[in-house]
Amino acid sequence: MAAPRVVQTVTTWLDERVNLAEIREFVRHKVVPVHKHTVWYYFGGMTLFLFGIQVCTGILLLLYYRPSAEEAYESVQFIVTEVQFGWLIRSIHSWSANLMMATLMIHLFSVYFTQAYRKPRELTWVTGMILFGIALFFGFSGYLLPWNTLAYFATKVGTDVAGQVPVVGTLITQILRGGEDVTGATLSRFYGIHVAILPLLTTGILGLHLFLVQKQGMSVPLELEHGGRHPEAMPFFPDFFLRDLVGWLSALAVLAALAAYFPWELGVKADPFAPAPAGIRPEWYFMYMFQTLKYLPAKIGPLDGEMVGILGFNLGGLFLLLVPFLDLKAARGEENPLFFWIGVGIVAYIVVLSALGYLAPGGN
Amino acid sequence: MPRRWRPLPISLLAVPFLFLADQVEAQKLPEENSCLQCHQGLGDPRVMSPAEKFPQDIHGSKGIFCQDCHGGDPASLDPQQAMSRAKKFVGKPRHQAIPALCGKCHSDADYMKRFNPTLRVDQVQEYLTSVHGKRLKQGDQKAATCISCHDVHRIRAIKDQQAWTYPVKVVDTCGRCHGDPKYMAGYKIPTDVVAKYKQSVHYEALTKKGDLSAPTCNVCHGNHGATPPGVGSVANVCGTCHSVPAEFFAKSPHQQAFASMGLAPCVTCHSNHDVVKTGDEMVGTTDKAVCVTCHQADSGGFRQAAAMRASLDGLRESLTRATAVLDQAEHAGMEISQARFELRGASDALLKARAAIHLADAAAIQKLTEEGKQITAVAHAKGLKALEDLLFRHRGLWVSVGIIVLVIVGLVLKIREIDQRRHQERAADRRST
């Protein structure tokens, strides 16, 4: 079926100026390997789709949100009660953030377990890890913005924990808070970080990440590479793209259902002078760290227990960041059971500690 | 000429008001105090008791010892010398002399300023106006004096939780006499007041809720000037805390009516010692209502009572309805905090109407409750709107999901078609090769 005349005119106009043929050629030749692990390829696209939703809903929220301790809570209240479909936008923004963190973690560990970080995709992995760190910071900074009691005290605890980082901890806490305590100054800088600094960083690093993925194509599991078999492949467009679209639309339906049946709570406005309420807890993706710090004793040797915990998480993060350079076997194209079991340990740790955070007595 | 300090016979008896310290812990006493040394070793509990109790007494912590009340010479180990008249030893003061003995210091503003410049010094003067003081003057040896309420030799500051005068302990302090029928025989006053008070809302607030401002005996009767409030002053006594109802009552037709019948305000409806928690059922024409005690059926007052009750019930029920709708919306996840905040205005209106019952003016009550009802109507409407929105969301969701599912089905069919085409292309390729 021929494209409508307007489309043809616009395409010709663009073609004369930016040579669309090259792009068309690239899309025509882009393929996705087909094997038993192909399903994991969808999670990168799903994360990107949810990020797109974050950007769109975030921009809409910006139109009404007022970033000050006096007005933040009331402005979110106005959004969810008075603004037409404001409740939907706010709920989708919050739920989508959580789904995005889930798909991002699945994407991260699927790449880890298929050792897709190995040469020549080290940079793709490193940029992905940086994007993961940015996403965590997105979540942390966004959590405070409604300025409700739970967010306020969770931020207080979170920035206190950041203060445990050896040597520079106090400085980090002061920079994050904009002073000694969590105040309106913290809110305005978290807002700035959330809507300007992090999106700017994300744009650059995500661009590089996607460029590398396009440049190098999809990684194939080692077992297939070793077998010398050339795996089957499907054209990215339209075969893979249409499947992606099915996933995205399903995610959209889930988001709509969550927003309609479980609207994201606004809670009670933060009162810095009130005592901390019971049940303060971070978002689920920080829960394993929070729970670990609760279990640590006050002192481990000469060091504070919390400091040791934070040091451990930093080292864990550094390990993951540098894994393509540490896993020398994978770099040579060999399977590495050690790194596989380390990965299993990390996932098990995160799952168990997070579950304990919600289920253990006093955990919730 | 500055007054020269002489040892005063004080401490044996009690000091009416002791604001000197928060709490007196067992203190270090002078080692060479012969009074304490001898009394501790005499073997007779009656004479040993002062020495055993005194380490917890606030006076010792301020440098005031036995000789300051009893005279004598604590430096001498010879009992004849230590308790000689020459050394101004007075022994155990007479019961009637106790207020004056305590007052020698506690009524002396210059002296008391050394310890605390804000201390009152009129306690003895006030005591003399009390029933206790008057009876003592008449020679009643059972009349309470300073030590009856403040203890003796172990006098504590009133802020000390172990003091007999600490708010939660006052009722038992007064009850030692006023709750003892044998002791009070002959005075012709009831001795069930302590038991009754312990059933009251005031006692509950004081002991269970820990509200130390809740009234106990001395708050209504006075402490040093303790007297039963007369019929004419009851409203003023209750009004010191319940000022709004007292003000309304003063403007009501009941003020004049009660006075002419010799009925005390407040307590006629609420009782005195066993004041229980009030409720709307106290108003109206049912059996539980206090109005029907005086107002007979079909009288003007009876109709007013019925109308007042109807107004209260109307507002309370509309408040309950509005709250229920908001609760339902909130449980469904809707944001209704603003409506809930506004609904507080209706709760306030109900509170005001309940206080205004003391005006005994049905029209005034109706005006107040109508204001409250307007607020509940707005909140109720907001709750219903939230529930409607919720329904709209759910319907909208299913419409959206339906559209999405249709698109997904279309996409899946398209994917199948493409897959089949690819399969056929590959089969054709294989055949051609």
Boltz contact constraints between the chains, C-beta under 6 A:
constraints:
  - contact:
      token1: [A, 80]
      token2: [B, 335]
      max_distance: 6.0
  - contact:
      token1: [A, 81]
      token2: [B, 335]
      max_distance: 6.0
  - contact:
      token1: [A, 239]
      token2: [B, 418]
      max_distance: 6.0
  - contact:
      token1: [A, 242]
      token2: [B, 411]
      max_distance: 6.0
  - contact:
      token1: [A, 242]
      token2: [B, 415]
      max_distance: 6.0
  - contact:
      token1: [A, 245]
      token2: [B, 411]
      max_distance: 6.0
  - contact:
      token1: [A, 246]
      token2: [B, 408]
      max_distance: 6.0
  - contact:
      token1: [A, 246]
      token2: [B, 411]
      max_distance: 6.0
  - contact:
      token1: [A, 249]
      token2: [B, 404]
      max_distance: 6.0
  - contact:
      token1: [A, 249]
      token2: [B, 407]
      max_distance: 6.0
  - contact:
      token1: [A, 249]
      token2: [B, 408]
      max_distance: 6.0
  - contact:
      token1: [A, 253]
      token2: [B, 401]
      max_distance: 6.0
  - contact:
      token1: [A, 253]
      token2: [B, 404]
      max_distance: 6.0
  - contact:
      token1: [A, 256]
      token2: [B, 397]
      max_distance: 6.0
  - contact:
      token1: [A, 256]
      token2: [B, 400]
      max_distance: 6.0
  - contact:
      token1: [A, 257]
      token2: [B, 397]
      max_distance: 6.0
  - contact:
      token1: [A, 260]
      token2: [B, 393]
      max_distance: 6.0
  - contact:
      token1: [A, 260]
      token2: [B, 394]
      max_distance: 6.0
  - contact:
      token1: [A, 260]
      token2: [B, 397]
      max_distance: 6.0
  - contact:
      token1: [A, 263]
      token2: [B, 333]
      max_distance: 6.0
  - contact:
      token1: [A, 266]
      token2: [B, 335]
      max_distance: 6.0
